[in-house]
Amino acid sequence: MSKAELSEDELNQKHAEKMRRKKEARDKIIATKTIEKGLLVVHTGKGKGKTTAGFGLVFRALGNGMKVGIAQFVKGKRDTGERHALEKFSDQITVVSTGEGFTWETQDREHDIAAAREVWEKAKAMIEDGEHDLVLLDELNIVLRYDYLPLEEVLEVIEARPTMKHVVVTGRNAKDELIEAADLVTEMTQVKHPFRSGVKAQVGIEF
């Protein structure tokens, strides 16, 4: 019998049976996933959205009543939409940053190394403690790319973290060793960007 010859009820029954079989197969797969652990998540690539994705995980964790730590290595204390939103969760969140940000224009390497070290020491404390459930290391990949922090030290601290602690790292050019250590890696690929068409940064999209 062709599909066109089936009644609406019969079509609905076939669809329901198909969905039931799919659910059974999915449930069987899910049942085999028994490991529970804190994840190392890396968002990298040349496309936009790495920090945005990181903050998406932050807000998901906050919505589940988790305690979150955020360390911003490059951007400093900028006036952004996410910072305003995070103020509503002040009892659940700790934010540290480089203050005035990095000195790309002056190329003051010693200043940038000191700034990175200052934030890293605070981030390390949040990674090692038993208080924070998730720690976002925003733009850490940039810091590692310029060798402002020893990669080996960073990996050692992350890998020795408490079992259920999640760590999220953002920034382009993630080191191969970090990618290898990660549980989840997403590479953002830029296909099109409004800046190239003369569009300036938009409130609510860029900041």
N, C-alpha and C positions, 0 to 999 in steps of 0.2 A: 504494500500500500504506500503510495507516495505521500509526502508531507502535505500536499495540497488537499488530499482526500481525508485527512484526519480532522476530527471535530476540535473545537477550541478546548474542550475539557481534556481530550486525549493529548493535545499538544501541551497543555499545562501539566498533565501527569508525566509526560516524557521529560519535560524540562525539570520538574521537581525530582524525578528519579536521577537525572543527570547531575543535578546539584547535590543530591544526597550522596552519590558515589564520589563526587569530588571532595565533599566534606569528610567522608570516611578516609579517603586517601590522605588528605591533609592532616587529619587527626592522627593517623598512624605515623606520619613523618614527625609531627610535633612531639608525639609520645617518646620518640627516640632521643630528643634533645633534653638531656637531664642535667647538664652542667649549669651551675649558677655562679657567676663571677662578675667582678668589676671589669669593665671593658676599657681598652685604650682605643680611642677613636681619633682618626686623623682626617681633616678636611684640607686638601691642598689643590694645586692647579692654578692656571692663569686666569680662570674665569671668576666673576664676582660671586659672592654668596658664601664664602668660607666662614667668615665671622657670623654672618646671619644664620647659617646652619648651626653654628656652635651655640648661639643664643637661643635658637629654637629648642635645643636640648636642655639648656638652662631653664627655660620657662616650663618645659614639660616636667622637669625634675621638681621645680618649685610647686607646680600644680599637684604633685604627688606628695607634698609635705616634706620634701628632702632639703637638706642643708647644702648650699652651693657656695663654692669659692670661685672667684674670677680674678685672673692675673692678666693684665693687658700690658704687653711688653713694648709696644711701639706707639700706640695712638695717644697715650697720655690721658689727662682728664678732660676730654672733649665733651661738649654739651650735645649729647645725642638722645634720640628717642628711647633707646633701650635703657640708658641710665635713668631717665625719668620714670620709666615703667618699673625698673628694679627697686626704686625707692619705696614702692608699695610693699616690698617683701624684705624690708630692712632687718626683720628678726630672723630671716632664713638665709641671709646672704652676706658674704664678705667680698669686698672689691679692693684690689690693689693695682696700682699702675705706675708708670714711669714719671708721673707728674707732668712735666712740660713736654714729654715725648722725646724722641731721638733727634739728633742734630745732623740730619742728612745734608743740610746746606753747608754747615761749617766743617763737616767731616771731622768732628772732634771724637776720635775713636775712643780715647780714654774715658771721656764723659759717657759715651754710649755703653761701654763695657761696665762701668760703675752702675749706670742706671739699670742695665739688664741684671746685674748681680743683686742689686737691691730688691728688685721685684722677684727674682728667682728664689732668694732666701725666704721670702714670705710665702711664695707659691709652694716651695718645698715643705714648709711647715704645714700647709693645708693638705698636701698630698699625704704626708706621714701621719697626721693626727687621726683620731677616731671620731671626729666631730663632723667633718664635711663628707657628704655622700658623692658629690661630683665636683670636679675642679676643671675649669676651662682655662687653658693656657693660650690666650689669644695672641696670634702672630709670633709664637715661639719659633716657628720655622724660619722666620726672617733672622731672628737672633742667632740661631744655630748655623744658618747659611753664612753669616759673616764671622763666625767663630767667636762671638761675644761670650758664649758659655761653652764649656767642654761637653761635647755630645755624650761622652762616656758617663760623665757625672749625671746628666739629665736622665739618660736611660736607666742607670743604676737606681736612681730614686724612684722613677716611675715603676720599674719592674718589682721593686721591693715594697710597693704600696700595700695597704690593707686589702684583703681578698675581695671585698665587695665595693671597693672604691673605683668610680669611673673617672677617667681622665680624658679630656677632649683637647686636641692640639690643632690650631689653625695656622694658615699662612702658606704661601706658595713655596715651591722648591723643597718639599719635605726630604730629609735625608733618607737614603736607602735603608739605613739601619733602623730608623724610626718606623718606616713602612713595614719592614720585616717584623718588628716587635708588635705592631698594632693588630688588633682584632678586627677592626673595620677601617677601611680606607676609601675615601671618596675623592675623586679628582674632578674639580670644576673646570669645564671647558668653555671658553668664551666663543660664542657664535656671532653675537652682535652686541654692540654697546652704544647707548645714546650719545655718549661723549663725542664719538667720532662724527656725529651728525650735528654737533654744535650745541647739544643740550647740556645745560649745567646741572650740577648735583641737586637733586630734588629732595625736599623735606619728606621724611617718612619712607624714603627709598634708600638714600645714601647715608642718612644720619638721623 
